[in-house]
């Protein structure tokens, strides 16, 4: 198992290089070029001023160099392995070492990219950690219920509702939620924008009763703001996983060892949850490798609609501004998350099913 994990982690290196190379060349070869994107906010500059600024960018980012050279310079910056040249010549003049990866500086915000990501990532991770338990608890519960009631009203009703939910686009549902559930003229149940109320800094951390009555506090205010984004981010995933869980449970419940367990007189609940449930987890583990990256991509839409300052919204703003350094750093992070999800899924296979072995 250890050998397999080491081999998989080593194979991540060329995969990451391929992902970042594709992203870099698409950005660099886009219409208008990077230089035009850098100078577009200062379109009123005089020619000599524009020339000075462009010379600065060329010196700092190497925009006057070939695209492949720009990519190699960026790759050397973000790599934890340091590669420097000496005066003795190539290749004897190269020196290797380790360093902290440098994600660069945002071209439009003039701030380190690492700082921007560290500010946005906790928000997206908060959405992830709340959404995943919601997705799997609802999906597993409804999937097992539908499998135990095959062909009955509960099965048909749940199937119809879940297929309907899966067919509804997230962007449309998000707009409807804002239009109906946050509108003071219709139903004002939830806030429409942001992660906190404007007065959140003055709130106590926990709900309490004060001179003006009940005060919801910072924690409850945050939960109140997260209700609609979490629901909008979760419903398509638990609808799909629920139907997958139903199919896996039906296949397992028809297996010989389940019939043997029932013939021994075991209670139906014991048969379902002790014997059938664990053997039905393999398809869910496979899908789980795509759920986390899928939620990250869905967060691009949800965070933009609800004004949540997370990684998704940061990605949209970086693409709109053609901020190469920020876009490349986000591509690198999303690629690593996807590959780590696949690696965790492989480990979960071996935990869920002892018959799975990665020994050569």
BELJO-V268706 format. One record per residue. N is the residue number from 1. RES is the residue in three letters. SS is DSSP state (A for helix, B for strand, O for the rest). Layout:
BEGIN
N&RES&SS  N&RES&SS
END
This chain:
BEGIN
1&UNK&O  2&UNK&A  3&UNK&A  4&UNK&A  5&UNK&A  6&UNK&A  7&UNK&A  8&UNK&A  9&UNK&A  10&UNK&A  11&UNK&A  12&UNK&A  13&UNK&A  14&UNK&A  15&UNK&A  16&UNK&A  17&UNK&A  18&UNK&A  19&UNK&A  20&UNK&A  21&UNK&A  22&UNK&A  23&UNK&A  24&UNK&A  25&UNK&A  26&UNK&A  27&UNK&A  28&UNK&A  29&UNK&O  30&UNK&O  31&UNK&O  32&UNK&O  33&UNK&A  34&UNK&A  35&UNK&A  36&UNK&A  37&UNK&A  38&UNK&A  39&UNK&A  40&UNK&A  41&UNK&A  42&UNK&A  43&UNK&O  44&UNK&O  45&UNK&O  46&UNK&O  47&UNK&A  48&UNK&A  49&UNK&A  50&UNK&A  51&UNK&A  52&UNK&A  53&UNK&A  54&UNK&A  55&UNK&A  56&UNK&A  57&UNK&A  58&UNK&A  59&UNK&A  60&UNK&A  61&UNK&A  62&UNK&O  63&UNK&O  64&UNK&O  65&UNK&O  66&UNK&O  67&UNK&A  68&UNK&A  69&UNK&A  70&UNK&A  71&UNK&A  72&UNK&A  73&UNK&A  74&UNK&A  75&UNK&A  76&UNK&A  77&UNK&A  78&UNK&A  79&UNK&O  80&UNK&O  81&UNK&B  82&UNK&B  83&UNK&B  84&UNK&B  85&UNK&B  86&UNK&O  87&UNK&O  88&UNK&O  89&UNK&O  90&UNK&O  91&UNK&O  92&UNK&O  93&UNK&O  94&UNK&B  95&UNK&B  96&UNK&B  97&UNK&B  98&UNK&B  99&UNK&O  100&UNK&O  101&UNK&O  102&UNK&O  103&UNK&O  104&UNK&O  105&UNK&B  106&UNK&O  107&UNK&O  108&UNK&O  109&UNK&O  110&UNK&O  111&UNK&O  112&UNK&B  113&UNK&A  114&UNK&A  115&UNK&A  116&UNK&A  117&UNK&A  118&UNK&A  119&UNK&A  120&UNK&A  121&UNK&A  122&UNK&A  123&UNK&A  124&UNK&A  125&UNK&A  126&UNK&A  127&UNK&A  128&UNK&A  129&UNK&A  130&UNK&A  131&UNK&A  132&UNK&A  133&UNK&A  134&UNK&A  135&UNK&A  136&UNK&A  137&UNK&A  138&UNK&A  139&UNK&A  140&UNK&A  141&UNK&A  142&UNK&A  143&UNK&A  144&UNK&A  145&UNK&A  146&UNK&A  147&UNK&A  148&UNK&A  149&UNK&O  150&UNK&O  151&UNK&O  152&UNK&O  153&UNK&A  154&UNK&A  155&UNK&A  156&UNK&A  157&UNK&A  158&UNK&A  159&UNK&A  160&UNK&A  161&UNK&A  162&UNK&A  163&UNK&A  164&UNK&A  165&UNK&A  166&UNK&A  167&UNK&O  168&UNK&O  169&UNK&O  170&UNK&A  171&UNK&A  172&UNK&A  173&UNK&A  174&UNK&A  175&UNK&A  176&UNK&A  177&UNK&A  178&UNK&A  179&UNK&A  180&UNK&A  181&UNK&A  182&UNK&B  183&UNK&O  184&UNK&O  185&UNK&O  186&UNK&O  187&UNK&O  188&UNK&B  189&UNK&O  190&UNK&O  191&UNK&O  192&UNK&O  193&UNK&O  194&UNK&O  195&UNK&O  196&UNK&O  197&UNK&O  198&UNK&O  199&UNK&O  200&UNK&A  201&UNK&A  202&UNK&A  203&UNK&O  204&UNK&O  205&UNK&O  206&UNK&O  207&UNK&O  208&UNK&B  209&UNK&B  210&UNK&B  211&UNK&O  212&UNK&O  213&UNK&B  214&UNK&B  215&UNK&B  216&UNK&O  217&UNK&A  218&UNK&A  219&UNK&A  220&UNK&A  221&UNK&A  222&UNK&A  223&UNK&A  224&UNK&A  225&UNK&A  226&UNK&A  227&UNK&A  228&UNK&A  229&UNK&A  230&UNK&A  231&UNK&A  232&UNK&A  233&UNK&A  234&UNK&A  235&UNK&A  236&UNK&A  237&UNK&A  238&UNK&A  239&UNK&A  240&UNK&A  241&UNK&A  242&UNK&A  243&UNK&A  244&UNK&A  245&UNK&A  246&UNK&A  247&UNK&A  248&UNK&A  249&UNK&A  250&UNK&A  251&UNK&A  252&UNK&A  253&UNK&A  254&UNK&O  255&UNK&O  256&UNK&A  257&UNK&A  258&UNK&A  259&UNK&A  260&UNK&A  261&UNK&A  262&UNK&A  263&UNK&A  264&UNK&O  265&UNK&O  266&UNK&O  267&UNK&O  268&UNK&A  269&UNK&A  270&UNK&A  271&UNK&A  272&UNK&A  273&UNK&A  274&UNK&A  275&UNK&A  276&UNK&A  277&UNK&A  278&UNK&A  279&UNK&A  280&UNK&O  281&UNK&A  282&UNK&A  283&UNK&A  284&UNK&A  285&UNK&A  286&UNK&A  287&UNK&A  288&UNK&A  289&UNK&A  290&UNK&A  291&UNK&A  292&UNK&A  293&UNK&A  294&UNK&A  295&UNK&A  296&UNK&A  297&UNK&A  298&UNK&A  299&UNK&A  300&UNK&A  301&UNK&A  302&UNK&A  303&UNK&A  304&UNK&A  305&UNK&A  306&UNK&A  307&UNK&O  308&UNK&O  309&UNK&O  310&UNK&O  311&UNK&A  312&UNK&A  313&UNK&A  314&UNK&A  315&UNK&A  316&UNK&A  317&UNK&A  318&UNK&A  319&UNK&A  320&UNK&A  321&UNK&A  322&UNK&O  323&UNK&O  324&UNK&A  325&UNK&A  326&UNK&A  327&UNK&A  328&UNK&A  329&UNK&A  330&UNK&A  331&UNK&A  332&UNK&A  333&UNK&A  334&UNK&A  335&UNK&A  336&UNK&A  337&UNK&A  338&UNK&A  339&UNK&A  340&UNK&A  341&UNK&A  342&UNK&A  343&UNK&A  344&UNK&A  345&UNK&A  346&UNK&A  347&UNK&A  348&UNK&A  349&UNK&A  350&UNK&A  351&UNK&A  352&UNK&A  353&UNK&O  354&UNK&O  355&UNK&O  356&UNK&O  357&UNK&O  358&UNK&O  359&UNK&O  360&UNK&O
END
